[in-house]
Structure formats: structure tokens, C-alpha cells
């Protein structure tokens, strides 16, 4: 029997969800510098604080959302997650109205024309309204990756998971690619408020599709017996005789059973049966947990820095506003380059097929290769003195390496932990990424203001360019550090047992 390929439809839905997720995140970074800051008198530190608090809420949300999704299931979990973050995205549009009402002002003109100490009050009040919206957004978005990784574990065997993970993870790149083309134009012609509402509404459209498309593979009429056998090849599994909840599995006979196994399931794989659950606190007793956690903590802030600060970098260093056609093209090209990451999920499989290495060893070898490309960001700022295209191309290559690294790091979690624990482990993974983002955004905001005010010098650069170069230096070496930490905690494949 030729197997169906419905698992790729599910992968497509995960890709769309991640694309929407990142577009919602990008609205603020693409509008704050040139549209929102003039209205509310924000500094870099104000924006950095807003981005940092979003990140820490996202981190905390990840810690609990993974466990929540393991408990409630992926279908309802995704409905809750994307519903909450879409609501939070739309709420941003009303921050201006709320600030005016809170301060007793007439409207936008009074906010813009304020002078003296009142500008600091406006900046503070408006920032807190945005923080409230970012908290709602962060809580909802914290469910995306635990849901997506858990769905991938449900619909793909271990040997294939890095590739679909890299596909849906590339939604972050596509979201960041689409965002600079449409969001500044929406903000320019219809106001920054409409940018939040239009992009936020996309999530509600996705919800309607998910209700009808998703079911577990063994219950899904679009998944036939051959595809189900392929999906479940890692686990010893008995399909009982008699009626099946999935009509496509009918016709196998009434007196036979089928045992679906693979070398991973019989020799080294983590337990995948119904009892394969792990008490929450026990996760923190495993070196596998800490290896993944610290590898994510050290590296994830790099991507968030590129995501949240690249538009401001182009504006600050090169004087190109986000609605400038050149600026839009620069950001588009940057994220177009990061699309190379889609091949990052294939590299471990290529290494396995050519060398016969264990999948974990092949994944670690591939991840080491990905650590080398971010070293190029050391040259981004120096070469930027000749053309703004140099830093854009180099940051794009580093971003592609990050996404490849990230897809494989997520897959490490699904490789080492039982299916029933994948959501929780991915949540812990996401928490580490959120903390990393919190730190780099908070530090960057204050660093850039300090560098600008004091005209700080660093390795031949002065002012804000010096501040950006300091962050670029960290971005360059972060992945090598992360790889060394992961290798130290989990030097060889050792699956976590729920027993």
C-alpha cells in the first residue's frame, strides 16, 4: 500500500502558525523607531525594556505552557495559544487611546507636541500599556513551539523530525521576511495601529483552519495504514483486531497484529508508551535537560537581537527609516538569506546516510558546522563602513546558521525525551530562549543609550556603532560556547527514561 503524506499538511499548518507568530512579534520592532517613538517620546532604553519584559514573560510562559500542552493535548493547546497571542497582538493598537485617556489628553497631537518633563511621563505611561499587551502576546506565543514540536513528534519518526522542524521553524524567517515589506507600508498609509490589528487578525483565520484539519494520526481519516506505520516506526506498538478509530486502518484482518519497530526503538530509544510521562521537577535532575537549557540560553538571544534590533540598527547607523524602500529591501534580503536554514534540518540525515553514524552524533557534528558561520558577524560592523550590504549579508548568514542550529536543538529534545514529555522539555527549552532574549534586549537598550550619550569608544567605533559592535562580538562566539556546553552535558546519545 502506498502511504499517504498527510503529515506534510500538518507540517504546513505548523509553518503557517510560526510565520504568523513571528509577524506578530515584528510589528513593534518595525514601527517603534519611526512611527511609535515620535508619538510617545521613547528612548532605546524604553524599547529595550518593553522587549525584555516580553521576553521574560515568554520565558516563564514556556516553562508552564509545555506542561499545559502535554496535559491538554496539541489540538486544544494550539487553539488556546494562538487565540491568546492574536488577542494580545490586536490590543497594541489601543495603547495610544489608553495613554491619552490616562493622562487626560485629547489625542495623538497632544502626545506628539508635548515638551519638557511631560514627555517622560508620556513615555513611561505608554510603555507600560505596551508592556501589558506584550505580556498577553508573550503568554500566548509561548505555546507555539511546545505545540509544534509535540505535533512533529506525533506525526514524524525520529529520523525525520529535524527536517519538518526546520520547515516549520523557517516560518520565523518567512514571517520576518514578509513583515518589512507590508508592516511599514500599513503603518505609513493607515497608521501603526492598523498594522497591529491586521497582522493580529491572521491568527484567528488560522484557528478556523486548525479546528478542521488536525486530528491525531491514528484518528485521522487522511492518514492510511502505511503512513501510520511509517510515523510510528520508532515504537513497539500493537494494533488490536476489531474496529479501528481510523477507517483507513481497516482491512488488516481480524486475527492478526502488527509490531512496528526500528533499531532506535529496540536498542536506544526513549520509552514511547502510554506510561512515558515524567514528573515536572524530575526534568531538572537530568543532564540532558541542562545541556539543552544552557545551549539555548547562550545562543537564542542572538536571533532575538537580530529580530528586534536590525530595523533600528539600519535607522541608527545608516539613517534609513523602516518605510524607506532601501531599508525594506535590506531587511528583506537579510531574511531571504536566512531561508538557507531549511537545509539545516537535512544535514544530520545526510551525515547519517553517508557515514552510518548514530543520529545524535551526526546532529552534533552538523550543529558544530552551524557554529562557524556566526563568526562572520565579527566583520559586520567593520565592513559596514564600506557598504550597508556587508553587515546585512553577514547577519543573514548568521541568522541562517541560527535557525539551522535551533531546529536541531529542538530535535535533540524530542530525540532524548519520551513523546509525552516533549512538550514540557520544549517549554523548558523555550524558557531558556526567553531568558536569553530578556538579557540581550535589556542590555542592548541601555548600552545603546549609554554609548550615544557618552560617545563611547570601542575598537575604532564611537557612539551607537560602538554599542552595536559589542553585541555583534557576542553574537559571533555564542554558538561555539553553546555547542561546547551541550557536548559537555550530553557527550553521547543517552535517552531519558520515564522510569
N, C-alpha and C positions, 0 to 999 in steps of 0.2 A: 504494500500500500504506500503510495506517495504521500509524504507528510504535508500537512498544511503549514502555513507560515504566519499564523495569526499573531505569534509572539512579536513580530515586527510591527504590526499595527499598534500593539500595546507600547512598544518602544517609541513609536511615533507620537503617541499621546504624552509619554514622559518628556520627550523632546519639546513638544509644544508647551507643556507646563513650565519647563525650565526656561524656555525662551520668554514667556510672559513674566515669569519670576524676575528675570534679570532686567527686563524692560521697566518693570515697576521700580526696581532699585535705581535705575539710571535716570529716571525723570528728575530727581532732585540734583544729581551731580551735573546734569546738562542744563539746568535752569538757574541754579542758585547764584552763580557768579555774575551773570549778565542780566537776569530778569528779577530774581528774588532779592538779592543783596541790596540793590539800589533802593528797593521799596522798604526794606526792614533794617538797613544800615548794618548788615552783618560784616564781621571780620573773618579771616581764615579760622581763627580760634572758635568762633561761633559755629561755623560749618563743621569744623573738626569735632566739636563736642556733640553736635547732633548725629553725625555719622558714627561716632564712637559709642554713644548710648544705644543707637540702633544695633550696633554690632554686639554689645554685651547682652542686650535683650535677646537677640538672635542666638547667642551662645547658650544662655540659660534655657531658652525655648527648646533648643536642640537636645539638651540633656533630658528633658521630660517628654518632648514630642515623640522621640524614638520609642520610648516605653509605652506611651499612649497609643501609638500606631501598632505596636506589637499586640496590644490588648484589643483595640477596636477593629483592627483589620485595615487593609490598604484602601478598599473602596470608600468606606466612610471616613477614614483618616484623611484621604485626599480632599474629600468634599469639605471637611472642616477646615483644613489648612488653606486651600485656595480661596474659600469663601471669606475667611478672616483677613487674609492679606489683600484681597481685592477691595474689601471694605476699607481697610486701612489706607490703601493707595488713593482711593477716591476722597477720603477725609482731608487729605492735604490741601485740597482745593479751597477749603473753607477757613484756612488759617488766617488769611488776610481779614476776612469779615470778623472772625473771632477776636483778632488783635485790636481792630478798630473799636469794636463794641466794648472790649475790656477796658480800653484806655479812654473811652468816651470821645473818640474822634469820628469825623464824618465819613471818611473813606480813604481810598488809596492816595489821593492828592495830599491829604493831611499827613499821612505816613511819610511820603516821599519828601515833602517840603519841611519836615521837622528839622530843627537845628539845636545845637548845644547839647545839654545833658539829656534832653528828651530822646535823642537818638539812641542813647544807651538803653533807656527804658524800653523803647520800641524793639530794639534788637533782642533784649532779654525776654520780653513777653512773647514775641513772635517765635523765638527759638523754642520756648517751652511748649507752645502749641504744636510746633512741628515735631518736637520730641514725643509728645503724646501720640501723634499719628504714626511716627516711626516705631513706637513700641507695639502698636497694633499690627503694623506691617511686619515687624520682626518676629512677633509671636506666630503669625500665620506662615511666613516664609520658612520658619524653622522646621516645618513639617515636610517641605518639598523633597529634600534629599533622603531623609529616612524612608519616606513613602516610595520614592523612585528606586532606591537600592533594594528595598524589600520586594517590590514588584519584579525587579530584574532577577532577584533570587528565586522568585516563584515561576518565572517564565523562561529562564535560561539555565542550562547546565553550567557548572563551574568553569569549564574550559573556555566557554564563550562569553562570560559575563563582562570582561573588560571592554569588549567591542561595543555591545549595546550601551554600556556605561559611558564610553567615550562619545557615543552618538547622542544620548540624551544630555550628557554634560556639555556637549558642543552647543546646546541650546543657550547656555550662558554667553557663548561667543556670538551666536546669531542674534540674541536679544541685544547685546552690546553693539552689534553691527547695524541693526535696524534703527536702534534708538537715536543715534546722532543725525540720521537722515530725516526723521519725522518729528522728533520731540522739539528741537529748537524752532522748527517752522511752525508747529502748532502753537508754541509759546509766543512766537513773533506775531502771528496773524490773529490768534484767538485768545491770547493770554495764557500765562503759565498755569492758571487754574484748570483750563480745559485739557492741558497736557496730562495732568493727573487723572482727570475724570475719564478721558478716552482710553488711556492705556490701562487704567484700573478696571474698566468695564470688560476688557478682553477675558479676564479671569472668570467672569460669570458665564461667558459664552462657553468656555472650556468645561465648566461644571456640567452644563447641559449635555455635552457630548460624553463625558465620563460616565454619567448615570447609565447610559445605554450601551456603552462599548465594553466596560470592564466586568469580567467575572473571573474567578479563579480558573486556572486551565482545566482542571478536572470537571468543572461545571459548565465550561464554555462550549456551546454547540459549534463554534467555529474552529475548535481545536479537535482534530481527529486523533485516532488511537496512535498513529505513527508519530505525530508531533508530540503527543503527551509522553510517549515512551522516550523520545529524544530529550524532552525537557527534564524528565525525572530519572535520567540515566545515572545520576550520582548516588541514588538512594535505593537500597534493597526495598522493594515495595511489592505487595501482593494485591492484585486486582481481584476482588471476590467475584464468584459466579453470581448470576442473577441480574436484576435490573441495575443499570448504571445511571447516575445522575446526569451523565453526558451522553445523549443519544448517539454521538459519533463513535462511542466506545462499544456499542452493541455489536453482537455477531461474533464474539470471540469464542463462543462455546459456553456451555453451562457447567461443565465438569472440570475445566482447566483453570490454572492460574499462571501468571507470568511474573517472573522475577527480573526486575530491571536493575542491572548492576553495572559498575565500572570499576577499574582499578582504584580510583580515588575513594569510592565508597567502601570497598572491602579492605583496603590497606591503611589509608591515612586520613580519610575524610572525617569531618566532624559529624556527630550524630544528627540526623535529619528527621527523626521520627516525631510523633506527637508529644513525647515527653521531653523533647530537646529545648527546654527553657532554662534560663539561668537567673537566680535572684539578683536584683539590681546591684546591691553592694558588692556581690561576688565578682562583678566585672573588674573592679578596681584591685583585685588580687592577682590578675593575670598580667604577665609581662607583655603579652600581645596587645592588651588594651593600652598600656602606657607607651609602647613603641609607636602605635598608630597615633595616639593622642599627641605626643611630643613632635612627631614628624609633621602633623597637621598644624600644630601651634607655631612651629618655626617658619613654615612656608606659606600658609594661607593668606597672611597679611599682605604678601606681595601682590597677589591678584586683586585683593580689595583696594590696595593703594592705586594700582593701575585703573581700576574701575571707577573709583570715586574722585581721583585727583588728576587724571590725564586731561580732561577738558580745562581745568583750572591751570594746569601746567602750560598748556598751549596758549591760554589767555595771558598768564603772568609773564612768561618768558618771551613769547613771540608776538604778543599784542593782538592775537586773533580771537575774536569773540565766538561763542559757540554757534551763532547763526550765520557766521561768515562762511561762504562756500568753501574756502580753503581749509578752515578748521573742520568743517563737516567731512571733507574729503580725507583729511589726515586721520581722523578718528575712524572713519570707515575702513581705510586701508589697514590701520593698525589691527582692527578686529578681523578683517579679512585674512590677514596673515595668521592670526591665531587659529583659524579654521584648519590649519595643518594638523592640529591636535587630534583630529578624527582618526588619523593613522596611528596615534599613540596607543590606542587600545589593541591594535593588531600586532604590535611589535612583540609582546610576550608570546603570542601564538606562533609567530614566525620563528622565534628563537627555539621554542619547544619542537616545532616540526623539523627544524634543521639540525638541532643538536641533541634532541632527546632528553634535555634537562627537565628536572621537576618544574612544574608550572610556577611554584613560588620562587625558585632560583632564577628562572627566566624573567619573572616580573621584576625582581630586584635588579637584575642586570639591565633591563630596559629602563627602570627608574633612574639608575646611575647615569645612563646616557642622557636622560632628560635634565639631570642636574647641571650638565655642562653648558647648555645654551643660555641660561640666565646670566652667566659670567659676562656675556656680551654687554649687559647693561652698564658695566663699568665704563664703557666708551660712549654711552648715550649722551651724556652732558658735554664731554669734550668735543665730540664730533658735531654736536648741535650748534656749535659756533660757526660751522660752515654751512649747514642747512638743517632746517627743522625736519627734513625727511630722515636723517640718520637716526635720531632718537625714536622716531615713530616706527621705523623698520626693526630696530633692535628691541624695543619694548614689545613689538608684535611677536617676534621670535621667542622672547622670554615668556610672553603670555601663552603661546602655543605649547611651550615646554611645561608651563604650569598646568594647563588643562590636561595634558597627557599624564603628568605626574599625579594629578588629583584623581583622574579616572582610575588609575592603577592602585592608588592608595585606598580608594573606596572599595575596590575589588579585593584588596588584601583583607579587609574586614569581612566581606562575605565569604572569602575562602577559609578564613580561620575560625569563624563562629558558626554555630548551627543556624538554620533558617529562622527559627523562632526568636533568635537573639539578634538577627541582623539589624532590625530597626533600632534597637537600643544601642548597639555598637555604632551604627551610623550617626545616631543622635549625639553620642559622646564625641565622635569624630567631628561633627558639625559644631559642637560646643567649643572644641579646641580652635576651630577656624574662626568662630565668632570672637573669642578672646583675642586671637591674633589680630583680627580686624580692628577691634576696640583699641588695642595698644597702638597700632600703626596710625590710625586716624587721629586719635587724641594727640599723640606725639607730633604728627605732621602739622596739624593745625597750629599748635603753639610754636613749633620750630619755625614755620614759615613766617609767622608774625614777628617772632624774635629776630630772625635773620634779616627781615625787611627793615625793622625799626633800628637795629644796631649796625646794619650794613656789615654783617658777619662775613669773615673771610674763611674759605676752606678750599685748599688745593687749587688756588688760582681763580676761584669764583667768589663773587660778592653778592650779598643780599639774598633774595629768594633763590636764585640759581644755586647758591652755595647750599641752601637748605635742601633743595631737590637732589643735589649730588650726594649728600649724606645718605638720604633714603635709598638712592639708586645703588650705593655701595652695599647696603644691607641686602637689597633685593638680589644682588649678584651672587652672594655666598650662601643665602638661606637654604637652598636646596641641597647643597653638599652637606651642610650641617644636619638637615632633616634626614637625609639618607643614612648618614653615619649613626644617628640616634636609632632609627628603625632597625638597622643591621645589628646594633649592639643589643637591643631588647629581644629581637626575634632573628637570630643568626641563621636558622634553618626552619623549614616548614614543621610546625607542630600545631595541629588543630586543637581548639579548645573543646573540652568535653563538658557536657551539662551535668555529668555525674559527680 
